[in-house]
Amino acid sequence: MFGTGKYRARLAGALIGMLCAAGTAQAREIVPFAEGVGAGTIVVRTTERRLYLVNGDGTAIRYPVAVGKPGKQWSGATHIDGKYYQPDWSPPAEVKRDHPRLPNLIRGGSPSNPMGVAAMTLRGGEYAIHGTNRPSSIGTFASYGCIRMYNQDIADLFERVSVGTQVYVMR
């Protein structure tokens, strides 16, 4: 869908601009991890508000995330079924019901698009791991079930995983 060189150049340019503007600290780190899942697996620990990408050598890359609000959380096994750079966003019916003034579509790249620079869909598009235009929400219970990441972190994860990557969401 995306030309590799062209895509990476656009993503890198967008991220450099965001990082310079936001002045965000580096959020991800390598940590010990021995959960018995294979290398390349994503594990989200909702109560910790952390996402782990398992390295397979007893470590994982740990990223801070925002997770579902109380009553909007879910858990289980799934996989990444799509990867999108600057995706358009249409609010799901539940979000639209709670926020009726939202437009039916917000174009990718718009500052009001809640998906940030990239998104990876889960469960047939019902949920996603995505960036955010609200970095202050990271580390909180803020979404309708999606996993939000700093834009620089979703860009990093986006490059490390592929469609089909196993994802476990635990409470």
C-alpha positions in Angstrom: 0.0 0.0 0.0 2.8 2.4 0.8 6.1 2.8 -1.1 8.7 1.8 1.5 11.2 4.6 0.9 8.6 7.3 0.3 6.6 6.1 3.3 9.5 6.1 5.7 10.6 9.6 4.5 7.1 11.0 5.1 6.8 9.3 8.5 10.3 10.5 9.6 9.6 14.0 8.5 6.2 14.1 10.3 7.8 12.7 13.5 10.8 15.1 13.5 8.4 18.0 13.3 6.2 16.7 16.1 9.1 15.9 18.3 10.6 19.3 17.9 7.3 21.0 18.6 6.3 18.8 21.5 9.8 18.5 23.2 8.7 15.1 24.5 11.0 12.9 26.5 12.0 9.5 25.3 9.4 7.2 26.7 10.3 3.6 25.6 12.9 1.5 27.4 14.3 -2.1 27.3 13.2 -4.0 30.4 13.5 -7.6 31.6 10.5 -9.7 30.4 9.9 -13.4 31.0 6.3 -14.1 30.2 6.8 -17.2 28.0 5.6 -15.6 24.8 7.5 -15.6 21.5 9.7 -12.9 20.1 7.8 -10.2 18.3 4.6 -10.7 20.4 2.9 -7.6 21.8 1.6 -7.7 25.4 -0.5 -4.9 26.8 -0.9 -4.7 30.5 -4.0 -2.5 31.0 -3.6 -2.0 34.8 0.1 -0.9 34.2 -0.8 1.2 31.2 2.2 -0.3 29.4 2.7 -2.1 26.1 5.6 -4.6 25.7 7.1 -5.8 22.5 8.9 -9.0 23.3 12.5 -9.3 22.1 12.9 -13.0 22.7 16.1 -12.7 24.7 14.5 -12.2 28.1 13.8 -8.6 27.4 11.1 -6.4 25.9 10.7 -2.9 24.7 8.3 -1.2 27.1 6.1 1.7 26.0 3.8 3.8 28.1 0.2 3.8 26.7 -3.3 5.1 27.4 -6.0 2.4 27.6 -9.7 2.1 27.9 -11.7 4.1 30.4 -13.5 2.0 33.1 -16.2 0.0 31.4 -14.5 0.4 28.0 -11.6 -2.0 28.6 -11.2 -5.4 27.1 -8.8 -8.3 27.3 -7.9 -11.3 25.2 -5.8 -12.5 22.3 -5.9 -11.0 18.9 -3.5 -9.9 16.1 -2.7 -6.9 14.0 -4.9 -7.1 11.0 -4.0 -3.8 9.3 -1.3 -1.0 9.4 -2.1 2.5 8.3 0.0 5.7 8.0 -2.0 8.9 8.9 -5.3 7.1 8.7 -8.7 8.8 8.3 -10.9 8.3 11.4 -14.7 7.8 11.6 -16.0 7.8 15.1 -17.6 4.5 16.1 -21.3 4.6 17.0 -20.7 4.7 20.7 -18.3 7.6 20.5 -20.6 9.5 18.1 -23.5 8.9 20.6 -21.4 10.4 23.4 -20.1 13.2 21.2 -22.7 14.0 18.6 -20.9 17.1 17.4 -18.0 15.1 16.0 -17.9 15.0 12.2 -18.5 11.7 10.5 -14.9 11.6 9.1 -11.7 13.3 10.2 -9.0 13.1 7.6 -5.6 11.7 8.4 -3.0 14.3 9.2 -5.5 16.7 10.6 -4.6 18.0 14.1 -8.1 16.9 15.3 -7.7 13.3 14.1 -7.3 11.2 17.3 -5.3 8.4 15.5 -2.0 10.4 15.4 0.7 9.5 12.8 -0.1 5.8 12.4 -2.5 3.0 13.5 -2.6 -0.8 13.6 -6.0 -2.3 13.7 -7.1 -5.2 16.0 -10.1 -7.4 16.1 -11.3 -6.6 12.6 -10.9 -2.8 13.1 -13.0 -2.7 16.3 -9.9 -1.4 18.2 -6.5 -0.1 17.3 -3.0 0.6 18.6 -2.5 4.1 17.5 -0.8 7.4 18.0 -2.5 10.4 19.6 -2.9 14.1 19.2 -3.3 14.3 23.0 0.0 13.2 24.4 -1.1 14.2 27.9 -3.5 11.2 27.9 -0.6 8.7 27.8 -0.4 6.8 31.1 -4.2 7.2 31.8 -7.5 5.4 31.3 -8.7 7.6 28.4 -10.0 5.7 25.4 -13.0 3.7 24.3 -10.8 0.6 24.2 -8.0 1.5 21.9 -4.4 1.5 22.9 -2.9 5.0 22.5 0.8 5.7 22.2 3.0 8.7 21.8 3.4 9.4 18.1 7.1 8.7 18.2 6.4 5.4 19.9 3.7 4.2 17.5 6.1 5.1 14.6 8.8 2.9 16.3 6.5 0.0 16.9 4.9 0.3 13.4 8.4 -0.3 11.9 9.1 -3.3 14.2 5.9 -5.4 13.7 3.8 -6.6 10.8 0.3 -7.6 10.0 -0.4 -10.9 11.8 1.7 -10.0 14.9 0.1 -11.7 18.0 -1.3 -9.3 20.6 -2.4 -10.1 24.1 -4.3 -7.6 26.1 -4.3 -8.4 29.9 -6.0 -6.5 32.7 
